[in-house]
Protein backbone atom coordinates (compact mmCIF):
# COMPACT_ATOMS: atom_id res chain seq x y z
CA UNK A 1 0.00 0.00 0.00
CA UNK A 2 1.15 3.53 -0.75
CA UNK A 3 0.78 5.80 2.27
CA UNK A 4 -0.07 9.49 2.09
CA UNK A 5 1.41 11.06 5.19
CA UNK A 6 0.36 14.43 6.61
CA UNK A 7 1.98 17.57 5.30
CA UNK A 8 3.32 18.22 8.81
CA UNK A 9 5.42 15.06 8.81
CA UNK A 10 5.97 14.25 5.14
CA UNK A 11 9.01 16.55 4.82
CA UNK A 12 10.28 16.12 8.38
CA UNK A 13 13.68 14.45 8.48
CA UNK A 14 14.87 12.14 11.28
CA UNK A 15 17.13 13.69 13.89
CA UNK A 16 20.67 13.55 12.55
CA UNK A 17 21.90 12.80 16.05
CA UNK A 18 19.59 9.81 16.45
CA UNK A 19 20.61 8.56 13.02
CA UNK A 20 24.28 8.80 13.97
CA UNK A 21 23.54 6.69 17.04
CA UNK A 22 22.54 3.86 14.71
CA UNK A 23 26.07 3.76 13.33
CA UNK A 24 27.56 3.37 16.79
CA UNK A 25 26.77 -0.32 17.24
CA UNK A 26 30.47 -0.86 16.62
CA UNK A 27 31.94 -0.58 20.15
CA UNK A 28 35.27 0.54 18.70
CA UNK A 29 33.76 3.85 17.54
CA UNK A 30 34.30 6.74 19.96
CA UNK A 31 31.20 8.93 20.07
CA UNK A 32 31.38 12.68 20.58
CA UNK A 33 27.91 12.86 19.05
CA UNK A 34 25.70 12.45 22.11
CA UNK A 35 24.10 15.14 24.22
CA UNK A 36 23.80 12.85 27.22
CA UNK A 37 24.81 13.63 30.79
CA UNK A 38 27.74 11.64 32.18
CA UNK A 39 26.59 8.26 33.56
CA UNK A 40 28.54 8.92 36.75
CA UNK A 41 26.41 12.02 37.37
CA UNK A 42 23.32 9.97 38.25
CA UNK A 43 22.62 9.70 42.02
CA UNK A 44 21.80 6.02 41.68
CA UNK A 45 22.11 5.03 45.32
CA UNK A 46 19.87 7.81 46.58
CA UNK A 47 17.24 7.30 43.87
CA UNK A 48 17.23 3.57 44.59
CA UNK A 49 16.50 4.20 48.28
CA UNK A 50 13.73 6.68 47.48
CA UNK A 51 12.19 4.31 44.92
CA UNK A 52 12.03 1.47 47.42
CA UNK A 53 10.34 3.70 49.97
CA UNK A 54 7.79 4.98 47.45
CA UNK A 55 6.76 1.46 46.47
CA UNK A 56 6.65 0.43 50.11
CA UNK A 57 4.60 3.38 51.39
CA UNK A 58 2.99 5.23 48.44
CA UNK A 59 2.54 2.64 45.66
CA UNK A 60 -0.94 3.70 44.56
CA UNK A 61 0.03 7.36 44.17
CA UNK A 62 3.04 6.33 42.09
CA UNK A 63 1.08 3.96 39.83
CA UNK A 64 -2.23 5.80 39.40
CA UNK A 65 -3.28 8.57 37.01
CA UNK A 66 -2.41 12.05 38.24
CA UNK A 67 -2.90 15.75 37.47
CA UNK A 68 -1.89 17.11 34.08
CA UNK A 69 -0.27 20.13 35.74
CA UNK A 70 2.06 17.85 37.67
CA UNK A 71 2.57 16.38 41.13
CA UNK A 72 1.51 19.30 43.36
CA UNK A 73 4.37 18.92 45.84
CA UNK A 74 6.95 18.93 43.03
CA UNK A 75 5.34 21.94 41.34
CA UNK A 76 5.64 23.87 44.58
CA UNK A 77 9.28 23.06 45.33
CA UNK A 78 10.27 23.79 41.72
CA UNK A 79 8.45 27.13 41.79
CA UNK A 80 10.04 27.99 45.15
CA UNK A 81 13.51 27.10 43.88
CA UNK A 82 13.08 29.15 40.72
CA UNK A 83 11.98 32.13 42.81
CA UNK A 84 14.60 32.01 45.55
CA UNK A 85 17.60 30.88 43.51
CA UNK A 86 17.00 32.51 40.11
CA UNK A 87 14.44 35.32 40.73
CA UNK A 88 12.07 33.62 38.29
CA UNK A 89 8.31 33.80 38.72
CA UNK A 90 5.99 36.76 39.30
CA UNK A 91 2.43 37.01 40.54
CA UNK A 92 1.09 36.37 37.03
CA UNK A 93 3.26 33.26 36.47
CA UNK A 94 2.54 29.60 37.07
CA UNK A 95 4.86 26.58 37.04
CA UNK A 96 3.87 23.17 35.66
CA UNK A 97 5.66 19.86 35.13
CA UNK A 98 6.23 18.63 31.58
CA UNK A 99 7.76 15.57 29.96
CA UNK A 100 11.27 16.88 29.47
CA UNK A 101 12.05 20.48 28.73
CA UNK A 102 11.39 19.85 25.04
CA UNK A 103 7.69 19.31 25.70
CA UNK A 104 7.49 22.81 27.14
CA UNK A 105 8.90 24.14 23.87
CA UNK A 106 6.46 22.12 21.78
CA UNK A 107 3.43 23.03 23.93
CA UNK A 108 4.29 26.73 23.65
CA UNK A 109 4.47 26.36 19.87
CA UNK A 110 1.05 24.69 19.85
CA UNK A 111 -0.40 27.44 22.02
CA UNK A 112 0.74 30.29 19.76
CA UNK A 113 1.40 29.07 16.24
CA UNK A 114 -0.82 28.17 13.33
CA UNK A 115 0.52 26.30 10.33
CA UNK A 116 2.54 28.71 8.21
CA UNK A 117 3.52 30.94 11.13
CA UNK A 118 7.19 31.53 11.95
CA UNK A 119 9.47 31.00 14.94
CA UNK A 120 12.68 33.06 14.98
CA UNK A 121 15.67 31.14 16.35
CA UNK A 122 19.37 31.46 16.93
CA UNK A 123 21.25 29.86 14.06
CA UNK A 124 22.46 27.18 14.64
CA UNK A 125 20.16 25.83 17.34
CA UNK A 126 18.81 22.71 19.07
CA UNK A 127 17.57 20.15 16.55
CA UNK A 128 14.84 18.91 18.94
CA UNK A 129 13.26 22.36 19.07
CA UNK A 130 13.53 22.81 15.31
CA UNK A 131 11.73 19.52 14.70
CA UNK A 132 9.09 20.40 17.30
CA UNK A 133 8.35 23.59 15.37
CA UNK A 134 8.45 21.89 11.98
CA UNK A 135 6.15 19.07 13.10
CA UNK A 136 3.53 21.72 13.84
CA UNK A 137 3.80 23.14 10.33
CA UNK A 138 5.74 26.19 11.51
CA UNK A 139 8.56 27.88 9.61
CA UNK A 140 11.91 28.53 11.27
CA UNK A 141 14.01 31.60 10.49
CA UNK A 142 17.52 31.80 11.87
CA UNK A 143 19.54 34.75 13.11
CA UNK A 144 23.31 34.30 13.26
CA UNK A 145 25.09 33.77 16.55
CA UNK A 146 28.09 35.82 17.63
CA UNK A 147 30.56 34.99 20.40
CA UNK A 148 28.33 36.69 22.99
CA UNK A 149 24.93 35.60 21.69
CA UNK A 150 22.51 36.36 18.89
CA UNK A 151 23.31 39.25 16.53
CA UNK A 152 21.05 42.00 17.92
CA UNK A 153 20.96 44.14 14.75
CA UNK A 154 20.01 41.15 12.59
CA UNK A 155 17.45 40.08 15.18
CA UNK A 156 15.67 43.42 15.06
CA UNK A 157 15.73 43.44 11.27
CA UNK A 158 14.24 39.93 11.28
CA UNK A 159 11.54 40.96 13.74
CA UNK A 160 10.70 43.93 11.52
CA UNK A 161 10.49 42.03 8.26
CA UNK A 162 9.20 38.54 9.11
CA UNK A 163 5.48 38.05 8.64
CA UNK A 164 3.53 36.07 11.26
CA UNK A 165 6.51 35.74 13.60
CA UNK A 166 4.91 34.37 16.76
CA UNK A 167 7.82 33.23 18.93
CA UNK A 168 11.50 33.90 19.55
CA UNK A 169 13.33 30.73 20.65
CA UNK A 170 16.65 31.11 22.50
CA UNK A 171 19.13 29.05 24.52
CA UNK A 172 21.02 31.92 26.18
CA UNK A 173 23.24 29.86 28.49
CA UNK A 174 25.75 27.29 27.11
CA UNK A 175 23.87 27.18 23.84
CA UNK A 176 23.29 23.90 22.03
CA UNK A 177 25.20 23.32 19.78
CA UNK A 178 27.60 26.27 20.00
CA UNK A 179 28.34 26.23 23.74
CA UNK A 180 28.35 30.03 23.89
CA UNK A 181 26.55 32.21 26.47
CA UNK A 182 24.55 35.35 25.72
CA UNK A 183 25.93 38.38 27.56
CA UNK A 184 23.90 40.28 30.14
CA UNK A 185 23.81 43.34 27.89
CA UNK A 186 22.41 41.33 25.00
CA UNK A 187 19.82 39.66 27.26
CA UNK A 188 18.53 43.09 28.25
CA UNK A 189 18.40 44.18 24.59
CA UNK A 190 16.58 40.97 23.62
CA UNK A 191 13.92 41.63 26.26
CA UNK A 192 13.52 45.23 25.09
CA UNK A 193 13.03 44.00 21.52
CA UNK A 194 10.47 41.46 22.73
CA UNK A 195 8.53 44.32 24.33
CA UNK A 196 8.93 46.56 21.28
CA UNK A 197 7.67 43.94 18.83
CA UNK A 198 5.24 42.16 21.21
CA UNK A 199 6.72 38.71 20.67
CA UNK A 200 6.81 35.86 23.18
CA UNK A 201 10.27 34.51 24.04
CA UNK A 202 10.92 30.84 24.80
CA UNK A 203 13.96 30.77 27.07
CA UNK A 204 15.26 27.20 26.98
CA UNK A 205 17.68 26.63 29.86
CA UNK A 206 18.53 22.93 30.33
CA UNK A 207 22.24 23.63 30.89
CA UNK A 208 22.10 26.76 33.05
CA UNK A 209 23.03 25.01 36.30
CA UNK A 210 26.11 23.41 34.73
CA UNK A 211 28.35 26.48 34.95
CA UNK A 212 31.91 25.52 35.93
CA UNK A 213 33.71 28.78 35.02
CA UNK A 214 32.93 32.48 34.81
CA UNK A 215 30.15 34.47 36.44
CA UNK A 216 26.45 33.68 36.64
CA UNK A 217 24.26 35.81 34.34
CA UNK A 218 20.59 36.55 35.16
CA UNK A 219 18.05 34.76 32.98
CA UNK A 220 15.83 36.68 30.59
CA UNK A 221 12.83 35.36 32.52
CA UNK A 222 14.10 37.09 35.67
CA UNK A 223 13.67 40.40 33.77
CA UNK A 224 10.12 39.57 32.67
CA UNK A 225 7.80 42.28 33.98
CA UNK A 226 5.40 42.08 31.03
CA UNK A 227 4.63 38.35 30.83
CA UNK A 228 6.58 37.85 27.60
CA UNK A 229 8.86 34.94 28.53
CA UNK A 230 8.16 31.20 28.72
CA UNK A 231 10.95 29.56 30.72
CA UNK A 232 11.69 25.88 30.08
CA UNK A 233 13.93 23.86 32.39
CA UNK A 234 14.66 20.23 33.09
CA UNK A 235 15.96 17.64 35.53
CA UNK A 236 17.58 15.78 32.61
CA UNK A 237 21.06 17.22 33.09
CA UNK A 238 21.06 17.39 36.91
CA UNK A 239 19.29 14.15 37.97
CA UNK A 240 18.43 11.82 35.10
CA UNK A 241 17.78 12.28 31.39
CA UNK A 242 15.78 9.06 31.17
CA UNK A 243 13.18 10.18 33.70
CA UNK A 244 11.98 12.84 31.23
CA UNK A 245 10.89 15.34 33.87
CA UNK A 246 10.98 19.02 32.98
CA UNK A 247 9.11 22.18 33.92
CA UNK A 248 7.89 25.41 32.42
CA UNK A 249 7.20 28.74 34.10
CA UNK A 250 5.06 31.21 32.20
CA UNK A 251 2.08 33.54 32.64
CA UNK A 252 -0.98 31.64 33.84
CA UNK A 253 -2.90 32.40 30.64
CA UNK A 254 -0.20 30.67 28.57
CA UNK A 255 0.07 27.78 31.02
CA UNK A 256 -3.68 27.10 30.85
CA UNK A 257 -3.46 26.63 27.07
CA UNK A 258 -0.34 24.47 27.39
CA UNK A 259 -2.10 22.24 29.92
CA UNK A 260 -4.97 21.63 27.50
CA UNK A 261 -2.48 20.68 24.78
CA UNK A 262 -0.62 18.41 27.20
CA UNK A 263 -3.83 16.59 28.13
CA UNK A 264 -4.09 15.59 24.47
CA UNK A 265 -0.44 14.54 24.21
CA UNK A 266 0.27 12.43 27.30
CA UNK A 267 -2.34 13.19 30.03
CA UNK A 268 0.46 13.82 32.51
CA UNK A 269 4.20 13.35 32.99
CA UNK A 270 5.29 10.07 34.63
CA UNK A 271 4.12 10.48 38.22
CA UNK A 272 6.59 8.02 39.77
CA UNK A 273 9.53 9.98 38.37
CA UNK A 274 7.94 13.23 39.53
CA UNK A 275 7.77 11.79 43.04
CA UNK A 276 11.43 10.77 42.77
CA UNK A 277 12.41 14.32 41.83
CA UNK A 278 10.37 15.79 44.68
CA UNK A 279 11.77 13.42 47.28
CA UNK A 280 15.35 13.99 46.10
CA UNK A 281 14.89 17.76 46.23
CA UNK A 282 13.47 17.70 49.74
CA UNK A 283 15.51 14.89 51.34
CA UNK A 284 18.93 15.30 49.74
CA UNK A 285 21.14 18.25 48.84
CA UNK A 286 20.43 18.96 45.18
CA UNK A 287 22.79 21.95 45.06
CA UNK A 288 25.67 19.84 46.43
CA UNK A 289 24.91 17.17 43.84
CA UNK A 290 24.96 19.77 41.06
CA UNK A 291 28.31 21.02 42.31
CA UNK A 292 29.78 17.52 41.86
CA UNK A 293 28.50 17.52 38.28
CA UNK A 294 30.06 20.92 37.66
CA UNK A 295 33.40 19.66 38.94
CA UNK A 296 33.15 16.59 36.73
CA UNK A 297 32.36 18.60 33.60
CA UNK A 298 35.01 21.21 34.37
CA UNK A 299 37.62 18.47 34.32
CA UNK A 300 36.25 16.72 31.23
CA UNK A 301 35.85 19.95 29.26
CA UNK A 302 39.36 21.08 30.15
CA UNK A 303 40.70 17.69 29.13
CA UNK A 304 39.03 17.91 25.73
CA UNK A 305 40.19 21.50 25.20
CA UNK A 306 43.75 20.56 26.19
CA UNK A 307 43.74 17.69 23.69
CA UNK A 308 42.31 19.93 20.98
CA UNK A 309 45.01 22.52 21.72
CA UNK A 310 47.73 19.86 21.48
CA UNK A 311 46.49 17.94 18.44
CA UNK A 312 44.15 19.97 16.25
CA UNK A 313 45.62 21.98 13.36
CA UNK A 314 45.43 25.76 13.78
CA UNK A 315 43.01 26.03 10.87
CA UNK A 316 40.25 24.50 13.05
CA UNK A 317 38.57 26.96 15.41
CA UNK A 318 36.57 25.94 18.49
CA UNK A 319 34.66 27.53 21.33
CA UNK A 320 35.81 27.44 24.96
CA UNK A 321 32.59 27.03 26.96
CA UNK A 322 32.16 28.02 30.61
CA UNK A 323 29.60 25.27 31.20
CA UNK A 324 27.13 22.94 29.56
CA UNK A 325 28.02 19.91 27.45
CA UNK A 326 29.34 21.06 24.07
CA UNK A 327 32.26 22.44 22.11
CA UNK A 328 31.59 23.86 18.62
CA UNK A 329 34.34 23.33 16.05
CA UNK A 330 34.64 25.07 12.71
CA UNK A 331 36.63 23.66 9.78
CA UNK A 332 38.28 25.73 7.06
CA UNK A 333 36.04 26.34 4.05
CA UNK A 334 38.20 24.06 1.93
CA UNK A 335 37.02 20.94 3.81
CA UNK A 336 33.66 19.44 2.83
CA UNK A 337 31.74 18.78 6.07
CA UNK A 338 29.78 15.80 4.79
CA UNK A 339 32.89 14.04 3.56
CA UNK A 340 34.68 14.92 6.78
CA UNK A 341 32.02 13.39 9.06
CA UNK A 342 32.02 10.22 6.95
CA UNK A 343 35.79 10.02 7.14
CA UNK A 344 35.65 10.57 10.91
CA UNK A 345 33.31 7.58 11.28
CA UNK A 346 35.67 5.52 9.14
CA UNK A 347 38.45 6.59 11.51
CA UNK A 348 36.31 5.39 14.46
CA UNK A 349 35.10 8.71 15.86
CA UNK A 350 31.62 10.25 15.51
CA UNK A 351 30.61 13.92 15.60
CA UNK A 352 27.40 15.76 14.71
CA UNK A 353 27.59 17.88 11.53
CA UNK A 354 26.53 21.49 11.89
CA UNK A 355 23.96 21.15 9.12
CA UNK A 356 21.75 19.25 11.60
CA UNK A 357 21.30 22.46 13.62
CA UNK A 358 20.52 24.88 10.80
CA UNK A 359 17.11 26.56 10.64
CA UNK A 360 17.31 26.22 6.87
CA UNK A 361 17.65 22.50 6.17
CA UNK A 362 19.38 23.20 2.86
CA UNK A 363 21.92 25.68 4.24
CA UNK A 364 25.59 24.62 4.28
CA UNK A 365 27.82 24.44 7.34
CA UNK A 366 31.49 23.84 7.98
CA UNK A 367 31.10 23.27 11.73
CA UNK A 368 30.51 20.24 13.93
CA UNK A 369 29.56 19.62 17.55
CA UNK A 370 31.60 17.75 20.16
CA UNK A 371 30.26 16.43 23.46
CA UNK A 372 32.59 15.91 26.43
CA UNK A 373 30.16 14.75 29.13
CA UNK A 374 29.50 11.23 27.84
CA UNK A 375 32.88 9.80 26.69
CA UNK A 376 35.44 8.53 29.17
CA UNK A 377 38.75 10.33 29.70
CA UNK A 378 40.52 7.73 27.59
CA UNK A 379 37.96 8.13 24.81
CA UNK A 380 38.37 11.92 24.91
CA UNK A 381 42.15 11.64 24.52
CA UNK A 382 42.05 9.00 21.78
CA UNK A 383 39.01 10.46 20.01
CA UNK A 384 40.44 13.96 19.69
CA UNK A 385 43.67 12.48 18.30
CA UNK A 386 41.68 10.49 15.72
CA UNK A 387 39.64 13.57 14.84
CA UNK A 388 42.78 15.66 14.40
CA UNK A 389 44.24 12.94 12.18
CA UNK A 390 41.08 13.11 10.06
CA UNK A 391 41.48 16.88 9.63
CA UNK A 392 45.11 16.40 8.62
CA UNK A 393 44.05 13.90 5.96
CA UNK A 394 41.87 16.57 4.36
CA UNK A 395 44.51 19.28 4.64
CA UNK A 396 46.93 17.06 2.75
C-alpha positions in Angstrom: 0.0 0.0 0.0 1.1 3.5 -0.8 0.8 5.8 2.3 -0.1 9.5 2.1 1.4 11.1 5.2 0.4 14.4 6.6 2.0 17.6 5.3 3.3 18.2 8.8 5.4 15.1 8.8 6.0 14.3 5.1 9.0 16.6 4.8 10.3 16.1 8.4 13.7 14.5 8.5 14.9 12.1 11.3 17.1 13.7 13.9 20.7 13.6 12.5 21.9 12.8 16.0 19.6 9.8 16.5 20.6 8.6 13.0 24.3 8.8 14.0 23.5 6.7 17.0 22.5 3.9 14.7 26.1 3.8 13.3 27.6 3.4 16.8 26.8 -0.3 17.2 30.5 -0.9 16.6 31.9 -0.6 20.1 35.3 0.5 18.7 33.8 3.8 17.5 34.3 6.7 20.0 31.2 8.9 20.1 31.4 12.7 20.6 27.9 12.9 19.0 25.7 12.5 22.1 24.1 15.1 24.2 23.8 12.9 27.2 24.8 13.6 30.8 27.7 11.6 32.2 26.6 8.3 33.6 28.5 8.9 36.7 26.4 12.0 37.4 23.3 10.0 38.2 22.6 9.7 42.0 21.8 6.0 41.7 22.1 5.0 45.3 19.9 7.8 46.6 17.2 7.3 43.9 17.2 3.6 44.6 16.5 4.2 48.3 13.7 6.7 47.5 12.2 4.3 44.9 12.0 1.5 47.4 10.3 3.7 50.0 7.8 5.0 47.4 6.8 1.5 46.5 6.7 0.4 50.1 4.6 3.4 51.4 3.0 5.2 48.4 2.5 2.6 45.7 -0.9 3.7 44.6 0.0 7.4 44.2 3.0 6.3 42.1 1.1 4.0 39.8 -2.2 5.8 39.4 -3.3 8.6 37.0 -2.4 12.1 38.2 -2.9 15.7 37.5 -1.9 17.1 34.1 -0.3 20.1 35.7 2.1 17.8 37.7 2.6 16.4 41.1 1.5 19.3 43.4 4.4 18.9 45.8 6.9 18.9 43.0 5.3 21.9 41.3 5.6 23.9 44.6 9.3 23.1 45.3 10.3 23.8 41.7 8.5 27.1 41.8 10.0 28.0 45.2 13.5 27.1 43.9 13.1 29.1 40.7 12.0 32.1 42.8 14.6 32.0 45.6 17.6 30.9 43.5 17.0 32.5 40.1 14.4 35.3 40.7 12.1 33.6 38.3 8.3 33.8 38.7 6.0 36.8 39.3 2.4 37.0 40.5 1.1 36.4 37.0 3.3 33.3 36.5 2.5 29.6 37.1 4.9 26.6 37.0 3.9 23.2 35.7 5.7 19.9 35.1 6.2 18.6 31.6 7.8 15.6 30.0 11.3 16.9 29.5 12.0 20.5 28.7 11.4 19.9 25.0 7.7 19.3 25.7 7.5 22.8 27.1 8.9 24.1 23.9 6.5 22.1 21.8 3.4 23.0 23.9 4.3 26.7 23.6 4.5 26.4 19.9 1.0 24.7 19.8 -0.4 27.4 22.0 0.7 30.3 19.8 1.4 29.1 16.2 -0.8 28.2 13.3 0.5 26.3 10.3 2.5 28.7 8.2 3.5 30.9 11.1 7.2 31.5 12.0 9.5 31.0 14.9 12.7 33.1 15.0 15.7 31.1 16.3 19.4 31.5 16.9 21.3 29.9 14.1 22.5 27.2 14.6 20.2 25.8 17.3 18.8 22.7 19.1 17.6 20.1 16.6 14.8 18.9 18.9 13.3 22.4 19.1 13.5 22.8 15.3 11.7 19.5 14.7 9.1 20.4 17.3 8.4 23.6 15.4 8.4 21.9 12.0 6.2 19.1 13.1 3.5 21.7 13.8 3.8 23.1 10.3 5.7 26.2 11.5 8.6 27.9 9.6 11.9 28.5 11.3 14.0 31.6 10.5 17.5 31.8 11.9 19.5 34.8 13.1 23.3 34.3 13.3 25.1 33.8 16.6 28.1 35.8 17.6 30.6 35.0 20.4 28.3 36.7 23.0 24.9 35.6 21.7 22.5 36.4 18.9 23.3 39.2 16.5 21.0 42.0 17.9 21.0 44.1 14.8 20.0 41.1 12.6 17.4 40.1 15.2 15.7 43.4 15.1 15.7 43.4 11.3 14.2 39.9 11.3 11.5 41.0 13.7 10.7 43.9 11.5 10.5 42.0 8.3 9.2 38.5 9.1 5.5 38.0 8.6 3.5 36.1 11.3 6.5 35.7 13.6 4.9 34.4 16.8 7.8 33.2 18.9 11.5 33.9 19.6 13.3 30.7 20.7 16.7 31.1 22.5 19.1 29.0 24.5 21.0 31.9 26.2 23.2 29.9 28.5 25.7 27.3 27.1 23.9 27.2 23.8 23.3 23.9 22.0 25.2 23.3 19.8 27.6 26.3 20.0 28.3 26.2 23.7 28.3 30.0 23.9 26.6 32.2 26.5 24.5 35.3 25.7 25.9 38.4 27.6 23.9 40.3 30.1 23.8 43.3 27.9 22.4 41.3 25.0 19.8 39.7 27.3 18.5 43.1 28.3 18.4 44.2 24.6 16.6 41.0 23.6 13.9 41.6 26.3 13.5 45.2 25.1 13.0 44.0 21.5 10.5 41.5 22.7 8.5 44.3 24.3 8.9 46.6 21.3 7.7 43.9 18.8 5.2 42.2 21.2 6.7 38.7 20.7 6.8 35.9 23.2 10.3 34.5 24.0 10.9 30.8 24.8 14.0 30.8 27.1 15.3 27.2 27.0 17.7 26.6 29.9 18.5 22.9 30.3 22.2 23.6 30.9 22.1 26.8 33.1 23.0 25.0 36.3 26.1 23.4 34.7 28.4 26.5 35.0 31.9 25.5 35.9 33.7 28.8 35.0 32.9 32.5 34.8 30.1 34.5 36.4 26.5 33.7 36.6 24.3 35.8 34.3 20.6 36.5 35.2 18.1 34.8 33.0 15.8 36.7 30.6 12.8 35.4 32.5 14.1 37.1 35.7 13.7 40.4 33.8 10.1 39.6 32.7 7.8 42.3 34.0 5.4 42.1 31.0 4.6 38.4 30.8 6.6 37.8 27.6 8.9 34.9 28.5 8.2 31.2 28.7 10.9 29.6 30.7 11.7 25.9 30.1 13.9 23.9 32.4 14.7 20.2 33.1 16.0 17.6 35.5 17.6 15.8 32.6 21.1 17.2 33.1 21.1 17.4 36.9 19.3 14.2 38.0 18.4 11.8 35.1 17.8 12.3 31.4 15.8 9.1 31.2 13.2 10.2 33.7 12.0 12.8 31.2 10.9 15.3 33.9 11.0 19.0 33.0 9.1 22.2 33.9 7.9 25.4 32.4 7.2 28.7 34.1 5.1 31.2 32.2 2.1 33.5 32.6 -1.0 31.6 33.8 -2.9 32.4 30.6 -0.2 30.7 28.6 0.1 27.8 31.0 -3.7 27.1 30.8 -3.5 26.6 27.1 -0.3 24.5 27.4 -2.1 22.2 29.9 -5.0 21.6 27.5 -2.5 20.7 24.8 -0.6 18.4 27.2 -3.8 16.6 28.1 -4.1 15.6 24.5 -0.4 14.5 24.2 0.3 12.4 27.3 -2.3 13.2 30.0 0.5 13.8 32.5 4.2 13.4 33.0 5.3 10.1 34.6 4.1 10.5 38.2 6.6 8.0 39.8 9.5 10.0 38.4 7.9 13.2 39.5 7.8 11.8 43.0 11.4 10.8 42.8 12.4 14.3 41.8 10.4 15.8 44.7 11.8 13.4 47.3 15.3 14.0 46.1 14.9 17.8 46.2 13.5 17.7 49.7 15.5 14.9 51.3 18.9 15.3 49.7 21.1 18.3 48.8 20.4 19.0 45.2 22.8 21.9 45.1 25.7 19.8 46.4 24.9 17.2 43.8 25.0 19.8 41.1 28.3 21.0 42.3 29.8 17.5 41.9 28.5 17.5 38.3 30.1 20.9 37.7 33.4 19.7 38.9 33.2 16.6 36.7 32.4 18.6 33.6 35.0 21.2 34.4 37.6 18.5 34.3 36.2 16.7 31.2 35.8 19.9 29.3 39.4 21.1 30.2 40.7 17.7 29.1 39.0 17.9 25.7 40.2 21.5 25.2 43.7 20.6 26.2 43.7 17.7 23.7 42.3 19.9 21.0 45.0 22.5 21.7 47.7 19.9 21.5 46.5 17.9 18.4 44.1 20.0 16.3 45.6 22.0 13.4 45.4 25.8 13.8 43.0 26.0 10.9 40.3 24.5 13.0 38.6 27.0 15.4 36.6 25.9 18.5 34.7 27.5 21.3 35.8 27.4 25.0 32.6 27.0 27.0 32.2 28.0 30.6 29.6 25.3 31.2 27.1 22.9 29.6 28.0 19.9 27.4 29.3 21.1 24.1 32.3 22.4 22.1 31.6 23.9 18.6 34.3 23.3 16.1 34.6 25.1 12.7 36.6 23.7 9.8 38.3 25.7 7.1 36.0 26.3 4.0 38.2 24.1 1.9 37.0 20.9 3.8 33.7 19.4 2.8 31.7 18.8 6.1 29.8 15.8 4.8 32.9 14.0 3.6 34.7 14.9 6.8 32.0 13.4 9.1 32.0 10.2 6.9 35.8 10.0 7.1 35.7 10.6 10.9 33.3 7.6 11.3 35.7 5.5 9.1 38.4 6.6 11.5 36.3 5.4 14.5 35.1 8.7 15.9 31.6 10.2 15.5 30.6 13.9 15.6 27.4 15.8 14.7 27.6 17.9 11.5 26.5 21.5 11.9 24.0 21.2 9.1 21.7 19.3 11.6 21.3 22.5 13.6 20.5 24.9 10.8 17.1 26.6 10.6 17.3 26.2 6.9 17.6 22.5 6.2 19.4 23.2 2.9 21.9 25.7 4.2 25.6 24.6 4.3 27.8 24.4 7.3 31.5 23.8 8.0 31.1 23.3 11.7 30.5 20.2 13.9 29.6 19.6 17.6 31.6 17.7 20.2 30.3 16.4 23.5 32.6 15.9 26.4 30.2 14.8 29.1 29.5 11.2 27.8 32.9 9.8 26.7 35.4 8.5 29.2 38.7 10.3 29.7 40.5 7.7 27.6 38.0 8.1 24.8 38.4 11.9 24.9 42.1 11.6 24.5 42.1 9.0 21.8 39.0 10.5 20.0 40.4 14.0 19.7 43.7 12.5 18.3 41.7 10.5 15.7 39.6 13.6 14.8 42.8 15.7 14.4 44.2 12.9 12.2 41.1 13.1 10.1 41.5 16.9 9.6 45.1 16.4 8.6 44.1 13.9 6.0 41.9 16.6 4.4 44.5 19.3 4.6 46.9 17.1 2.7 
